[in-house]
Amino acid sequence: MLGPLVAAIDQGTSSTRFLVFNAKTAELLSHHQVEIKQSFPKEGWVEEDPKEILQSVYECMDRTCEKLTQLNIDISNIKAIGVTNQRETTIVWDKETGEPLYNAIVWLDLRTQSTVERLINKTPGRNKNHLKHKTGLPISTYFSAVKLRWLMDNVEKIHEAVLSHKAMFGTVDSWLIWCLTGGKKGGVHCTDVTNASRTMLFNIHTMDWDPELCTYFDIPMEILPKVRSSSEIYGLMKISSNLKSGPLTGVPISGCLGDQSAALVGQMCFKDGQAKNTYGTGCFLLKNVGTKPVMSDHGLLTTVAYKLGRDEPAYYALEGSVAIAGAVVRWLKDNLGIIQTSSELEKLAADVGTSYGCYFVPAFSGLYAPYWEPSARGIICGLTQFTNRSHLAFAALEAVCFQTREILDAMNLDSGIHLAQLQVDGGMTSNRLLMQLQADILCIPVVKPSMPETTALGAAMAAGAAEGVSVWSLNPDDLTEVTSEKFEPQINPEESELRYARWKKAVQRAMNWETTEPVNNGNEETSIFSSVPLGFYILGSMFMLIGAKYIAAGQK
């Protein structure tokens, strides 16, 4: 007898998964995964189809239930479902028809750069941290409020739906929970504190939507979901993919965490000072700082880590967010074609074992922590005639590690306590060369759990522990011991520091590349008079020449 089971929907940027765990042992019993298409309608724009996202969840549920039946596992033993999701990605839909009113604007999207610059320009001292005392966040293209503002300003259907009180806003968790609990027929419109804390509309001290922040962005509060804890029954599963009752109908949806918070829970970082780094589409280092928010002086975010129950305290985290990690592998595969599958990258890089002085700063969406510089763009530098695709592959892996080093340095400065080792998870951790490079560049051990699905595990733990479900104990004494693999640093610190210094030099080259300000004189040619000293010099020289001509003529 397996006993109670708990499932998790893990809806990420590049794929959706449905996973089923044994609540007593945390063993993963079965899962299914479906890739999600991303569209790039314009440079810097990243979108996904909300209906495709929902359909992928149904498909993963159906396939996983089929696999469980083949394993002779009783589906009726699934006692709860948790949801974890790509954060900040913004969806607006019509509550009467249930139809999305535009594609989901993905967290990586840069279309709001001019909106962000306009907002920063109107703050005292042009301060991007103007709202940080309430939100823990800088004003950035990354967060949902500016994406929602863009949708309201630029999509007529959304503008009309807001005016006619038909619009609903949500991040991916809200969209999925609303659809799965009935949609237009009584679906529950809610989010949890971790996802809400990534919108720039949520006050991390009062733990609710902030009227002043909503006024600042001119967003009506009526379109926002109700904020709940990360572990409570939100509603019951109503329908399956064929819009009829299915094997999971009636199962409570009782856990909800943004993906990075879910990974923190899944890695069991429940104590102040514990940290984890997740390598997915982006790269996210979170450190539990306890029940009082800590503000960063070094470019990190303050975010809600979790609130595991209605009456439980909220825990906070410092977060270092890197936009491009696994996404660089996808870029090398889909855009450059230098690899056919993601797994090829490790072999290609291992063939040379060095970047041979080549450095790759993948600032495709600007730079996130610790710089928060949306005008940065990706560069590859240090090229010679000797450089080949293997060196570029190695430089791409190193880029992920250097970006992690930057946010770890910032975290150590903010906390004053240096991490002795780094706990890691996420899809890229299957790349052993990457893990070894990470240990070498950080000069500390990297610890990888043998079960890599810690994000889904965290959502399942929150769902199973919810009041009214109570099949998963979060008591430290009851938590399953996680087996792991440790990667020790293998190069001397001097070499590591030299490579890191070169990387920092490359980052500076990537800065201030793109701006919405007019460049030169509105065309590609630069006027000699755009430089005031040079203009004076040239005008002065002209007058001197004219004067000399007249003097010479007078002497004749």
N, C-alpha and C positions, 0 to 999 in steps of 0.2 A: 504494500500500500504506500503510495507516494504522499498521501495527505493533501492539504490545501495547496493550490497553485495560484500564482499571481502573474498577470500578463503586463506587458509594457508596450505602448506605441512610442517608437523613437523616430520622430520626423525631423530629419536633418536637412542641410542645404542641398546635398547631392543625392540623398536616398532616403527611403522610408523603410522601417523595419517593424515587425511585430514579434515579440519574444516572450516565451513562457518559462517561468522559474518555479522551482520547488521552494515554497515559503520557509521550510524548515532548514534546508541545506544550502540555499542560494544557488543550486545547480541549474544551469541553463539546459532545458529539456528539448526545446525546438524553437526554430525561428524561420522567418522568410524575409527577403529583402527585394525592394524594387527601386531602380534608379529613377531620379526625377530630372526632367528636362529643364534646362535654364535657357532663357532667351536674352539676347543682348540687342534690343532694338536700335540703340544708338551707343556711341562711345561712352563708357562709364555707367550705362544703364544695365541693371540686372533684374530680370523678372521671372516669376514662376506662375503657373496656372493653378489657382486655388482648387478648382474642380479636379484637376489631375492629382493634386496632393491628397484630396479626400479619397479619390478612387484608389490611389496607391495604398492607402490605409486599409480600405475594404479588401483589396486583393491580398495584402499581406496577412490579414486576419483569416481570410478563407483558406489560403494555402497552408498557413500554420496549423489551423484546425484539422485540415486533411492529413498533415504529417503526424499530428498527435493521434488521430484515429488509427493510422497505420502502425503506430507504436503501441496500440492498445491502451492509450492513456485517455481516461474519461474527461471530456471537455467540461462537463458539469462541475469538475473540481476547481475550475478557475473562479476564484471568489472575488477578485477585484482587478481593475485595469488602471494603470498609471499612464500619464501622458508626459513625454518630454519632447522638446522642440527647439528648432533653430529660433533664436531670440531676435527681437527687433523687427523682423520681417512683418510688413504691414498689409493688412487686408481690410477692405470695406465692402459690405454686402447689404442687400435689400432684405429687411426682416420679413416682408410680406411675400416675396417670391422665393427667397432663399438663394438668389443668384448673386455671385460676386459682381461688383460694379466696375472692376478693373483687375488687371493681374496683380498678384502679390508683388510689392516692391521689396526686394531682398535686402538684407542688412548691409551687404557689400556695395549697394547702389550709390552712385555719386551725383545723381541729377540734382540733388538739393544743395550743391556747393554754393550757388549764388544766394540761395535762401539763408544759408548759414552765415555767409559773409555779411549779408544785410543785417541779420540779427546781431552779430558780433559788433558791427559798426555802430549800432544804436545803444550799445551798453556803455556805461561809464568806463573810460579808459580802454575801449575796444577789448574787453576782457572776455575770453572764451570760457572762463570759469565763473561767470556772473551768476549762474544758477546752481553752482556746485554745492553751496551750503544746504540746499534743499534736496537736490537730486543725487549728489555724489558724482555727477557726470559733467564733462565739458559740453559746450554747444558744438555738435558735430553731425555730419551727414549720417553717422552710424545709427542714431537712435530714432525711435518711431515717430515722435512728435513732428519733426521736420518733414518726414515722408508723408504723414497724414495731412500736414499743411499744404504740401505740394499737390496732393490728390484733390483736396478741396478747392484749390486755386485753378487747377488745370484740367480736371475731368468734369465735364458738364453734368453727366449722370450723377456723380457723387455730390456735386454742389446742389443739384435739385433734390436729391434724396435727403441731404442734411436739412434743407429748408422745409421739406414736407414731413420731417420726423420719421423717415423710413430707414435711415442709414444706421448700420451697426459697424463699429470699429473693433478690430481685435488683432492680436498677434496670432501666430499659427495655432497655439494651444486653444485660444478662444474660439476660433473658426471650427476646429475639430470637435471640441466638446459641445458646442452649439449644434452642429450637424448630427453628432452621434447620439445626442439626448433628445432628438426630435426635430431639430431644425425649425422650419416655419410653424410646425405644430407643437409649440411649447418647449423648444430647445432652451437649454440653460446658457445664458450669456454671462460668462465669468472668466476670470484669469486668476493666477496666483501672484503672491507678493514678489516672487523672483522675476517673473516676466513683466509685471507692472513697473518694477524698479528700473527697467531698461527703456522706458518710453520718454523720459524727461517731463512727464506729467504727474509723476508720483512722488510724494514727500516721504523720504525714507525714515523720517523721525515720527510723523503721525501715522505712517503706514496706510495712507489712503491717497486718493486723487487730490491734488492741491488746486483750489479754485484760482489762486493767483497765477500758477503756472498755466492753467487752461486759458486764462485771460491773456497771458503773455503771448501764447501761440494762437489765440482766438479760436479755440476748439470747444464746442459745446459739450458739457459734461454728460448730457443724456445719451450720447453715442458710445460712451465708454462702458466696458464690462464691469461687473461687480467684482471687487477684489476679495479673494478668499485666501485661506492658508494653503500650504503646499500639501497638506494631508488631511482630507475630510471628504465625505461623500458629496459630490457636486450634483449628481443625477445618475440615472440608470440608462444603460445601453438600450436604445429603442428599436433600431432596425439594422439589417445587414446590407450587403452590397446590392442585393436584388430588391431592396426597399420593402422587404417582408421580414418577419421575425426570423432570426437565425440562432445558431448555437450559443451566441454570447448575449442574446437579448435578455435584459433584466439584470445583467452583471453591473455592479456599481463602478462608476469612474470615480476614483477616490484619491488619486495622487496627481499632482501637476507641478513640474519644475522646469525652468529653462534648462537647456542641455548642460550648460557648464555647472550650474548648481546641482543638477542630478548626478553629474560625475563626481562632484565633491562628496555627496552623500554616498554614492556607490563605492568610492574609495575609503569611506568611513572616516572622513576627516572631521570628526565631531568636536575635536579639542582646539582651543585657541592656539594658533601657531602652526597647525597642520596645513599642508598645501598639496595641490596636484596640478599637473599640466596636461591638457588634452590636445592631441594633435588630430584635428579634423580638417575641414575646408580652411578654417583659420586655426589659430593656436591660442589657447587661453589658460593662463596661470592664475589660479585662485588660492587665496590664503585665508583660512578662517581666523577672524579677529575677535570673535565672541559676540556678546549681546549689546555692545556699544559701537556705533560706526566710527571708523578711523578714517580721517581725511588724508589723502596723499599729497605730499609736496614734490613728488617726482614723476608726475604724469600718469599715475594709476587711477583706476576708477574705484569708488566705494559703492558696493552693491549689496542687495539682500541675498544672503547665501541660502537660507531656507527658514521656514516656520512650520514645524512638523506637528500641526494640530491647532485648532481654533484658539485654545487657551494656553498654548505653548509660547515661549518667547521667540522673537525673531533673532536669528543669528546673521551677522554681517561678514562680508569678505572684502579684501583688497583684490582687485583684478587687473592683470595686464593682458590686454587684448591685441592680438596680431591678426590682421585681415587675411593674409595669404600664407598658408602652410601647404596643406594637401592640394589646394587650388593651383599651386605652381606645377604640380605633377600633371594635373589635368591640362594645363596650358601647354606644357612640353609635349603632351600626347596629342591634343586636339588642334592646337594652333601651329606648332612647329613640326609635328610628326616625327620627332626624333626617337620616340618610343611608341610601340603599338599597344602595350598594356602597362598599367601602373607598376606591376611587379618587376618589369624590365629595368626600371630606374636603378634599383639597388645593384644589379649585376653590372650595368653600364658604368656606374660610379666606382664600383669596386675594381673594375678592370684597370683603372689608373691610380686609385687611392689618393688622389690629390686634385685640387682645382688648378694647379700650376699657375697660381697668381691671379686667376680669374675670380671676380666677385660679382654676385648677382643680388641686386636689391629689388625684390618683387613688389614694388609699391604700386600695384595695379589700381588700387582703390585709395591712393594716398598712403600715408603712414599713420597707424593707430598708436598705441602706447609704445614708448613714453612721449612721443613727439606731438601727436594729434595735429598732423600737418596734411590737410587735404590736397594741397597743391603739389605734393611730391608725386613723382612718377617712376616707374620701374626703369632700372638701368643695368646693363652688363658691362663691366669695365675690367681693365687689366688684360685685354685680349692681345695675343701675339699670333704669328703665323702657325705656331705650334699648337694653339688651342684647338681642341676638337669637341665633338658632342659628349664624349665621356667626361671631359673636364667641366663642361657646362652642367651635366647631370650632377657631378660632385658639388659644384658651386651652388646648385639649387638646394641640395640637402643641407649644405653648410648654412645657407641663408635662413632656413627654419631654425637651426641651432643658435645662430648669432642673434636672431630676433628674440628667442627665449632668454638668451644671456642678458640682453638689454633690459627685459622686464624683470628678470630675477635680481639684477643689480639694483633696479629702482625699488623693488620690494624689500631688499636687505637694507637699503638706506632709510626707507620709511619706517621699518619696524625696529631697526637697530639690532636685529637678531638674524644671523646668517643661517640659511637652511643647510643642514648637514647632508641631506640627500633629497632627490626630487622624485616624487611618485608620478608616474605617467600613465596615460591611457589614450584610447582613440585609434582610428584605423591605421595611421602611419606608424604606430609602434610595432607593427609586424615587420618593419624594415629594420633589421638588426644593425646594419651599417649606420643608419640614422641614430639609433639609440647609443651606439658606441661614440659617434661623433659628438652627440649631445653631452655625454659624460666628459669627453676630452675638452670641449669648449667651456663647460661650466666648472671643470676641475672638482666635481663632486660626483658621487655615485648616482646612477639613474636606476630606479626600481620600477619594474613593469609587472603588473599582476598577470598570472597565467590565464585568467578569464578576462579578456579585454573589454567585454561589454559592460563597463562600469556605469555608463550613462543610463542605459536601459535598466540596469540593476537598481540604481538610485531611485528611478521613478517607480519601480515595482516595490521597493522597500517602503516608500512613502504611501503607496496605495494600500499595501498589505497591513500597514501599521495604523491606518485611519480608524477613528472611533466608529463602531458599527461594523467594522470588518475584523480587525484585530487578529490577523493570522500570522503577522510578522512582528517579532519583538525587536525593538531598537535598543534594548538594554545592552550596554557594552559587554556584559558577561555572556549574552546569548548570541552575539554576532559571530558569524563563521570566520575562522582564521583564513586569511587569503594567502595562497601560495604565490610566490613571485620569483622573478629572475632579476639579478643585479648586474649592471654594467659599470665597471670601475674605470676611472680615467687611465689612459695608457700613454699619454704624451706628457712632456714636462711643461710646467705652468708657463715658462718663458715663451715657448713656441705658441701656446694657446693665446697668450696676451698679444703677441706679434700679429697673429692672424685676426684677432678681434680688433686691434687698432686699425688694421687695413680696412676691415669691414666698416668701422665708424667713418673712415675717410670716404668710402664709397657712398655711405648714407648721405653725407653732406653734399655730394655731387647730385643726388636725386632730389634735393630740396628745391622748393620754389620754382618748379618746372612749369606748372600749369596755373593760370589765374584767370578769373572772369573779368579782371580789369583790362581796359583796352591797352594793347601793346603798341609801342612806338606811336605812329600817327594814324593808326587805323589801317595801315597797309604794311607790307613787309620791309619797306625802305625806312631807314632811320635818318631823320634830319640831322644835319651837322649842328643845327641850332638847338637840338634837344638837350645838349650839354651847355649850360649857361657860361662857364668859363671859356669853353672852346668857341662859343658864339662871339663873346667879347673879343677874344683873341683874333678871330678871323675878321670881324668888323673893323677892329682897330688897325689891323694890317692893311685892309682895303683903304681906309681913310689916309693912312700914312703914304701909301702908294699914290693916291690921287693928289695929296699935298705935295709930294716930291715932284710929281709931273708938272704941277703949276709953278713950283719954284724954279724948276729947270727951264720952263717956257719963259719966265720973267727974266732969267739971266741972259737969255738969247736976245 
